[in-house]
C-alpha cells in the first residue's frame, strides 16, 4: 500500500496560554494526530515535522510555520495537510483560494477533522468548489462597489488618486495648482497654437532644453528630468483636467480643482489637433503613412485618394481615383487608376532626390540666375541635405519635403509627371523665387503599370522596375536550390526522390527549384538589388529552357545587363 504523508498545521491567534506545558496548539495537534492514526488503513502516516504558528492572526499568510508548510508542499514532501478547523489555516476566503491553488498545483489535499471538509473525497471537493464560488462572488461584488464609488466621486468632481497631471499636486480629494509647473503647461498650450503641430513643439522644447520637471510621489519615487516625448505632449494637450474637468470614461464632470487653461485656448488647441489628425499633417505610423495624399491626379483631373486592403496581418496601401473609390459604375469612372502606394512613393522620392543631387541643373530648371559663391555653396549644401532626407527613413521629413517641393503629380497609364512647386523649393533653398509667366517646371517619367504575379509594378520602358523591388520569395527559393545542390554533392546517393520525401513536396517541384542553383551570379545580384526586369520572376525561371547552361545565354534570354 502506498504511504500517504500527512502534515498537521496548527495556529492560535493570541499568545495567551502558550507558556503552558499543554496549550491550544498541543490540543489541536493531538486531535489531528489521532485522526491521522484512524486512517492508518488508508496508508496515512504522520510526518514528524510540526508546523505551529502561535500568536499570529489568521488574516495574513505571512506566518513562519505556514510558509515552511507551503515550501515543503511545493517540494513534494507532503500529500495531505490536516487542520483542526478551516479557520486555523486562514480566516480570509481570498487567502483560502490562494492556498487551495497552491495545494492543487502540488497535488496535495487537505482535511479539516471537525468539519465535513476533506478534498480527498468527491463531497469535499464539491464543498470546496461551492466555497470558492462564494469567494469569487465576494470579490466581484466588492469590485462593483468600488467602481460605483469611483464613478459617484468623480461625478462630484473629486480627484480619485493616481499620478497627478503636470501643474497640479494632490490636496486631499482635489488638486492644488503648482505655480511653476502651471506656467510650463500654459507655455506648452500657447506654443502648440503658434507652431501648429506637436512635432514642432516637441522639437522646440528639445532645442530649448525644456524638460519635464522632477517630481516626487507620495511613495518617494522620483520622476521627470527628461525631455518631453510627443506621446506625452499629445496626452497633456488632450487632458480636460486643465480646464477644471474630471473625466470618467466618456463623461466629463466639473471638478473641484481650479483650471490652468482658459476654455478658449483649450478649444482652439483641440480643434487644431483634430485638423492635424484628418489633414495632410497627420502623423500616421510610418508603414501606413500615405505621403502623397492630396498630390496625385489621374488623366481626367480626378484626385487619387489613399486607400488600403488587408489580407490577414498584411496591409496593402493604394492610391485610387476618387470615382473608382466611391464605387461609381459608369465607364469613365471605371477607367480610373489604382496605383500601389509603395511603387509611386518610391518613384517620386527617388526622382526628387536625383534632381536635388544636381543643384546646378535644378537652379537652371527654376530659372535662378547666377549667385555669389557663398550663396551657391549654401544652396548646394541645402540640396544635399534634402536628398539625404528623401533617401532616409524619417517619414515626417520625407512628407515635409514632398509638401514643400511638389505642387502636384499627374498620372496617366503610361507616364508620371511631377510638377514642382517653384516657390516652395526656392524657400527651402533660402533664395528668392523668380517671377515668370511660363508653366511651372516639371519632371516627366515614362512608366507603365503592369501586373507581375499577384503584384502591380510600375515599369520603365526598359522593362526595369521604376523603383527597386526585391522579390524575397524568389531569393529564398534560390537559396533553397543551392542548399539542396550542396546536399546532393556531399552525398552522391541522395536523389531527387529523397529530397522530395524529406521536404514533403513533389519530385517535379524539386526539379524546378534545383535549376535555380545554376543561375548566373549577375542575375542574382540584380535580383538582390531589386533592379532586375519586372518579368524576371519564378514563373519565368521554372521552365525547362529558362536557365541555359551558359551564363551569357541566361543574360541574353532574360535581358539582364544588356544595353538599353
N, C-alpha and C positions, 0 to 999 in steps of 0.2 A: 504494500500500500504506500502511495506517495505521501511524504511528510508535508504537512501544511504549516508553515512557520507563522506564529502569531506573536504580535507585539501589543502590549497594553499601554494605553495613554491615559494619564490622569491629570486633573487640573483642579486647583482651588483658587477662588478669586482673591481672598484675603489671606494675610499671614497669620491670623489668629489661630492658635492651636497647633501650628506647625512644629513648635518646640516639643510637643508631647511625644512619648515613645510610640504611641499608636494614634496617628492622626487621620484626617479625612482622606488624604492621599493613600495611606495604607489600607483603609477600609475599601476604597474603590478598587485598589489593586487586588485585594484578597477576593472580593466578589467576582472580578473579571477572571482571575486565575482559576477559581472554582468552575466557572462556566467553560473555560478552555478545557479543563480536565474532563468535564462531562462530555466533551466532543472527541474524546480520545479515539473512539471507534471510527471516526471520520478521518483520522490521521493528524488531528490538530496537536501541535507541540508548542509549548511556550518558550520564547526566547528569554535568555537571562537578562538582557539589557532592559533597564527601566527608563520610561520617558515620563518624568514628573515635572509639572510646572506649578510651583506654589506661589501664591500671592500675585498672580497675573490675571488680568481681565480676559474674558473670552471675546471681547470686542475687537481684538487685534490678532493678527497672525504672527507678529514679531515676538514669538516666545521661544526661548532657547531649546527646550525639550521638543517642541513641535517642529522646529527647524531641523533638529537632528533626526526626528522621525521621518520628515519629508526627504531628507538626504538619503537615508537608508532605503526608503521606498524606491526612490529614483535609481538607486544602485542595485535594486532587485533582491534585497535581503529579506523582504517581508511579503507575506502572501495575504494576511488578514490583519487589520487594525481593530482592536477590541476596546470599547469605551463603556463606562457605566451608564451615561446618558449622552445623547447627541450634543447637548449644550456644553458638555465637558470639552468637546472638540472645538466648537465655536458657537457663539450666540448670533452671528450675522448670517443671514441667508445668502448674501452676496459672497461672503468668505467661504461659506459652505459649498457653494457651487464651484469655487476655485479649487477647493480641496478635493472635491469629487472628480474634477477634471484631471488633477494630478494623479489621483488613485487610478482612474480609468486608463491613463496613459501608461502607467506601470503595470497594469493588470492586477491591481490589488483591490481586495474587498474590505468592507468594514462592518462591524457588528456593534449594536447597542444592546446590552444584555437586559435592560429594564424596559425596553420598548420593542415593539414589533418592527424592528429595523435591522435587516440582515441582507446585504446586497449579494450574498452568495445564493439567495433564492429568488425565484421569479416574483414572488409577492413583495420582497424587499426592494427589488429594482423598480416595481410599479410604484411603490410608495415614494421612492427617490425621485422618479420622474414627475410625480404629482407635486412634490415639494419644490423641485426646480422650476416647474411651470409657474407656481405662485411667486417664486423669486424673480422670474423674468417679468411677470405681471407687475410686481412691485417696482422694478427698475423702469419699465415703460411709463407707469403712472407718475413716478417721480419726475421723469424726463418731460412729460407733458405739462406737469405743474410748473416746472422751471421755464419751459418755453412760453407758457401763458403769462408767467410773471414778468419775463423779459419783455414780451410784446406790450403788456399793460404799462410797464415802467417807461418804455420808450415812447409810447403814445402820450405820456405825461411830460415828455421832454427830458427824461433823466438819462445821464451817462451811465452805461452799464458795464464799464470797465474795459480792459484791453489796453493796447498801446495808444496813448493819446496822440492825436494828429500834431504835426509841427505847428507851433504857435500857441499851443494850449498845454496846461498842466492839470492833473486831477485835483478836484476840490470837492470832496465828498461825492455826492451823486450828480455833480455837474462839473464844468470845466472853467478854469480861470485863464485869462489871456497872459501869455509871457510876452511882454512888450518887444523885446529884442527880436525874438523869433517871429512875432507877428509882422514886424516891418519887413522881414525877408519874404514872408508869404505874400504881402501886398506887392512887393517888388516883382515877384515871380508872375503874379497875375497881370500886372501892368506891362511888363516886358513881353509877355505872351501876345498881348494885343498889338504891341508895337512891332514885334518881329514877324508875326504871322504864323509861325509854326513852332511846335515843341522842339523839333530838331535844332532849329536856330537858337532857341532859348537854351537848350542843353549845351550847345557849343559855346555860347557866350558865357554861361556860368563857369564852364571849364577854363575858358580863356582868362576870365577874371579871377579864377581860383576861389570861387564862392562854393563852399562845401556845406554838407549837412551839419548843423550844429550838434555838438556832442551832448547827449542827454543820458541821465542815469535813471533807470527804472526803480520802482519801489523794492524790487528784489536785489538791487545793487548792480544789475547788469548794465554796462555802458554800450551805447550805440551811437552811430553818426561819425563825423570826422572824415568822411569820404565824399567824393564827387556825387552829384545827383545823376541818376540814370533816367533815361527817357520814360521807362515804365513808371518810375516813382513820380515823375513830374505829371504824367497823364493822370495817375491816381489822385495826386494832390489837387490838380485843377478840376477834377470831376467830383470832389468830395463836398457835399452840400453842408457839411458841418461848419464851413467857413461863412455861411450866410445865416447861421443860427438855427440850422435844421438838424434833426436826428433821423437817420434812415433806418427803417426796419423792413427788410425785404424790398418790395417795390413801393412802399409808402414812405412819405416824408412827414415828420411831425415837428411842430415848433419846439425848439429846445429851450432849456432853462439857461443855457450859456449865452454870452454875448457874441455877436457876429464880428468877424475881422474884415470881411469883404462886403462892399456895397452891392445891393441887388442888381443895379445897372451894369456894374463891371462883371459880375458873375454871369449874367445873361449874355453879355457880349462875348465872353470867353467861351461859353457853351455853344453859342451859335458858330463861332469860328472853328471850334473843334469838330462840330457836326459838318461844316462845309468841307473841311480838310478830309474827313472820312469819306465823303461822297464825291469830292472833286479830284482833279488830277494830282493834287499834292498829297493824297492819302498814301501813307507808308504801309504797304502790304508786306507779307512775308516775301523774302527775296525770290523764292522759287514759284510764287504765284503772281508776281507783280507784272502788270501789263504796261511797260514803259512807253509804248507808242500810242496809248489811248488818247483819242482826240486829234491825232495827227494823220490818220490813214483815210483815204478816199478812193473809191473804185472809179472805173472809167465813165460811170453815169453821174458822178459827183456825189454819190451816196456815201456817208461815213461808214467806216467799219468799226463795229463795237467789239469790246473784249468779251469773250465767251470761253467756256471750258466744258469738258466732258470728263467723267471719271469712270475708270474701269478697275474695280477693286480698290486698292490703295493708291493706284496710279492716277494722276491728274494730268489731262492734256489740255493746253490752252490754245485758243484760236482767236483770230480777228475775222469777223463775219460781217458782210454787207448788211446794213440795218434792215432792209426789207426782207432779206432772207432770214435774218434772226427773228423777225417778228412774225414769220410764218406766212408771208404773202405768197399767193399761189399763181399770180399772173406770170406770163412767160418772161417779161422783162425782169421781174424780181428774181426769178429762178436763175437768171444769168449772173447773179451776184457772186462775189468771191468768198471763199472760206480758206483763209491762209493760216498755216501753222505758226503760232506766235514765235516759237524759238527760232524758226527759219528767218523770218523777216527781221526780227530784232537783231540777230547776229549779223545779217547782211548790212543793215543800216549802220549799226555801231562800227562794224569793220570798215565800211567805206568812209564814214565820217572820220575815223581815226587815221585812215590812209591819207585823206585830204589834209588833216592837220599835221601830218608828217612832213609836208612840203609847204612851209609858211610862205615862201616867196610866191608860189603858184596860187595860194589862197589869197594873198594880198592882191594879186592881179585879177583874180576872179571877182573880188569885191571892189575892184576899181579904186584901190587905195594907192595914192601917189607915193613916190619915194620919200622916205622919212630919214631922220637923223640916225646915225649908227646906234646910239643908245636906245632910241625908241624901237628900232628894228630888232635889237637884241632882246628887249623886253617882250616883243610880240613872238619872237622865236621861242623864248622860254615858256610863255603862256600856252603856245600851241603844243609844245612837247608835254607839258603838264596835263593838258586836256586829253591828249592822245593816250597818255598813261592811264588816266582815269577811265577812259572808254574801254580800255583793254583789261581793267581791273575787275574786282568782284563787288565793289561798293555800288549797289543798285541805286541808292539815293543820289550819288554823284553822277552816275550814268543818266538817270532820269532828268537831273537838273541840266546837264549838257544838252540832252535831246530837246528839252523845252526851250533852251536858250538859242541853240544853233539852227533848229529846223522849224520852218513855218508850216509845212505840210508835206505829205508823201502821197503821190498819186500812183495807184496800182492799176495795171491792165494785165490781161492774161499773158503778155509777153514782155513786160518791162516794169521797172520800178523807177520813179522819178522823185528824187529828194530835193525839195525846194528849200533853199537856205533862207534863214532869217538874217538879212543883212545887218539890221540894227542890233539884233541880239548878239551876233558874232562880233561886231565892232565893239560893243560894250564889254564882251568877255575879254577881248584883246586890249581893252582900255585905249581905243582910238576913236576919232570922230568918224561916224558913218557918212560916206559921201552921198550927196543928193543926186539922184539920177531918175530919169523917166523910163529907162529900159526895164524889161521884166526882171524880177529878182533872179540871181544866179541859181543854178540847179545842177544836180548830178543825175544822169540817166543811166540805168544799168539794165541791159537786155537780159531778161531771165524768162524761163518758162516753168509753169507749175506742173510737175509730173509725179505720178504715183510710182513708188518703188516698194514692192511688197505690200505691207499694210500701212506704210507711212507715205506722207506727201513730202516732196522735196522741191526746193526752188533751184532750178538747174540753169547754168550758164550755157551760151551757145556751144561752148567747147565740150559740153557733156559733164563738166565737173559740178560739184555742189557749189551753190552761191556762197555758202559758209561751211567751214569744216564740220563734218558729221561722221562720227566714229560709229561703226557697226560692231558693238560689243559682242553680240551674239555670234557673228561670223568669226571674230578674232578668237573667241572661246572655242569654237569648233576647230579652227586651225591648230590651236594649242593641243586639243584632244587628239587630232590626227598625228601630230608629231610625237606625242606621248605613246600612242598605240604603235607607231612605226618603230620607235626605240625598243618597245617591249618585244616586238617580233624579231628585231635584230639581235637582241640579247638572248632570245630563246627560239632557236630555229624550229622547234617542234610546235610553236604556237601558230595556230591557223585562224583564218577569218571566222570560221565557225566557233572557235574557242572564245574569241573576243566578243562575238555576238551573244554567246551564252553567259559570259561573265558580266556583261553590261545590260543584259535583257533587252536587246534590240535585234533587228533583223540583219541577216548577212548582207543584204543589198545596201542597207544603211551604213554598215561598217565599210563596205567597199567605196561608197560615195565619199565618206569622210576621209578615208585613207589617202585619196587622191590629193587632198589639200596639203599633205605632208611634203609634196614636191612643188609647191607654189613658189614662184620667183620671189626672192627677197625684196626686190624693188616694189613689187605689187604689195607685199605685206607691209613695207614701210609706208606706202601711201594709204593703205587701209588704216594703219595705226594713227596716221596724221589726220585722217578724215578728208583727204584730198583726192581719193580715187574716184573714177567716174561713178555716177549715181547708179548706172546699170550693173555695176560690178558687185553683186550680192551672192548669197549662197546658191540661189536658183541658177545664176549664170555660171557657177563653177561646179555644179553637180553632174553635168552631162559627161558622157564617156569621152567626148572630144574637146572638152572645155579646158583641159590642162595638158597641152602638148609636152613632149619630152624636153624640148629646148626652151630655155627661159626667154630667149628673144622671141620665139614664136608665141609664147604666152603674152608677152607685152604687145606684140602686133595684134593678136586676136582681141585683146581686151582694151586696146588703145590706151595703154599706160606708158607714160614717159615719152609719148610721141609729140613732135612739134605741132602746134595748133595753127 
